[in-house]
């Protein structure tokens, strides 16, 4: 316990249940998310492979670019996306991202995906790209 006010340090290193040290705990969580975003395959958008991710897809546990974050919000139901630099993350969200990430996302959502036959032929065509995302997340095609 920290400070005797029912505040504890969670497994991810972030404080839980608020408290006077919430600002410090929020910074620890934010730093962990930034570190995750810069490691391995998480450096590239899970949806379009563009380098330089700026958002997390909390629904799928992946890291995405700004453009794809908007497309994910447009799905039904919408994915919950959060800016890596402009928001705070809970301990549970950090742990979820630590346990998932883009590689787990690929194994989960694209395990039988064949880019030669299943790929989105034109990622710049927003309608085709939206259909690709619907196939992936709504229809669970792969």
C-alpha positions as CSV (number, residue, x, y, z in Angstrom):
1,X,0.0,0.0,0.0
2,X,1.1,3.5,-0.7
3,X,0.0,6.5,1.5
4,X,-2.5,4.4,3.4
5,X,-5.4,5.6,1.2
6,X,-6.1,2.3,-0.5
7,X,-3.7,2.9,-3.3
8,X,-1.5,0.0,-4.4
9,X,1.1,-0.6,-7.0
10,X,-0.1,-3.0,-9.6
11,X,1.9,-5.6,-11.6
12,X,2.5,-3.1,-14.4
13,X,4.1,-0.6,-12.1
14,X,1.2,1.9,-12.3
15,X,-0.7,3.0,-9.2
16,X,-4.3,1.9,-9.0
17,X,-7.3,3.5,-7.4
18,X,-6.1,7.1,-7.8
19,X,-4.3,8.8,-4.9
20,X,-1.8,11.6,-4.5
21,X,0.7,9.9,-6.7
22,X,-1.7,9.6,-9.6
23,X,0.3,12.0,-11.8
24,X,3.5,10.0,-11.3
25,X,1.7,6.7,-11.9
26,X,0.1,8.0,-15.0
27,X,3.5,9.0,-16.3
28,X,4.9,5.5,-15.6
29,X,2.0,4.0,-17.5
30,X,2.5,6.4,-20.4
31,X,6.2,5.7,-20.5
32,X,5.5,1.9,-20.7
33,X,3.1,2.4,-23.6
34,X,5.6,4.6,-25.4
35,X,8.3,1.9,-24.9
36,X,5.9,-0.8,-26.2
37,X,5.1,1.3,-29.2
38,X,8.9,1.5,-30.1
39,X,9.6,-2.2,-29.7
40,X,9.7,-4.8,-32.5
41,X,6.8,-5.0,-34.9
42,X,4.8,-2.5,-32.8
43,X,6.9,0.3,-34.5
44,X,4.7,-0.2,-37.6
45,X,1.0,0.3,-37.9
46,X,-0.8,-3.0,-37.5
47,X,-3.3,-2.1,-40.2
48,X,-1.2,-0.5,-43.0
49,X,2.4,-1.2,-41.9
50,X,3.3,2.5,-42.0
51,X,6.2,3.3,-39.7
52,X,5.6,5.5,-36.7
53,X,2.5,4.5,-34.7
54,X,0.6,7.3,-32.8
55,X,-2.4,5.4,-31.4
56,X,-3.2,2.2,-29.5
57,X,-6.2,0.1,-30.5
58,X,-7.3,-0.9,-27.0
59,X,-10.0,-3.2,-28.5
60,X,-7.4,-5.4,-30.3
61,X,-4.3,-4.6,-28.3
62,X,-2.4,-3.3,-31.3
63,X,-0.5,-0.1,-32.3
64,X,-1.7,1.9,-35.2
65,X,-1.2,5.2,-37.2
66,X,-3.4,8.2,-37.1
67,X,-5.2,7.5,-40.3
68,X,-6.0,3.9,-39.4
69,X,-7.2,5.0,-35.9
70,X,-9.9,7.0,-37.6
71,X,-10.9,4.0,-39.8
72,X,-11.1,1.8,-36.7
73,X,-13.4,4.2,-34.9
74,X,-15.8,3.9,-37.9
75,X,-16.3,0.2,-37.6
76,X,-19.4,-1.3,-36.0
77,X,-18.9,-1.6,-33.1
78,X,-16.2,1.1,-33.1
79,X,-12.8,0.1,-31.8
80,X,-11.6,2.0,-28.8
81,X,-8.4,3.9,-29.8
82,X,-6.2,6.1,-27.7
83,X,-3.5,8.6,-28.6
84,X,-0.1,7.4,-27.2
85,X,1.0,11.0,-26.4
86,X,-2.3,12.8,-25.6
87,X,-4.0,10.5,-23.0
88,X,-3.5,8.5,-19.9
89,X,-3.5,4.7,-19.7
90,X,-4.8,2.6,-16.8
91,X,-2.7,-0.3,-15.4
92,X,-5.2,-2.7,-17.0
93,X,-4.7,-1.1,-20.4
94,X,-0.9,-1.2,-20.1
95,X,-1.0,-4.9,-19.1
96,X,-3.4,-5.7,-22.0
97,X,-1.0,-4.0,-24.4
98,X,2.0,-5.8,-22.9
99,X,0.2,-9.1,-23.3
100,X,-0.9,-8.4,-26.9
101,X,0.7,-6.0,-29.4
102,X,1.0,-6.3,-33.1
103,X,2.5,-9.8,-33.3
104,X,-0.3,-11.3,-31.1
105,X,-2.8,-9.3,-33.2
106,X,-1.4,-10.8,-36.4
107,X,-1.7,-14.3,-35.0
108,X,-5.2,-13.6,-33.7
109,X,-6.8,-11.6,-36.6
110,X,-4.7,-12.7,-39.6
111,X,-3.7,-16.3,-38.8
112,X,-4.9,-17.7,-42.1
113,X,-4.6,-14.4,-44.1
114,X,-2.9,-14.7,-47.4
115,X,-1.8,-11.3,-48.7
116,X,-1.7,-12.5,-52.3
117,X,-5.4,-13.4,-52.3
118,X,-6.9,-11.7,-49.3
119,X,-5.0,-8.4,-49.1
120,X,-6.5,-5.0,-49.6
121,X,-5.5,-4.1,-53.1
122,X,-5.5,-0.4,-52.5
123,X,-5.0,0.8,-48.9
124,X,-5.4,4.4,-50.1
125,X,-9.0,3.7,-51.3
126,X,-10.9,4.3,-48.0
127,X,-13.9,2.2,-49.0
128,X,-11.8,-0.8,-49.9
129,X,-9.7,-0.4,-46.8
130,X,-12.9,-0.2,-44.6
131,X,-14.2,-3.4,-46.2
132,X,-10.8,-5.0,-45.4
133,X,-11.2,-4.0,-41.7
134,X,-14.8,-5.2,-41.6
135,X,-13.6,-8.6,-43.0
136,X,-11.0,-8.7,-40.3
137,X,-12.8,-7.6,-37.3
138,X,-16.5,-7.9,-37.9
139,X,-16.6,-11.0,-40.1
140,X,-13.5,-12.6,-38.5
141,X,-12.6,-13.8,-42.0
142,X,-9.0,-14.9,-41.2
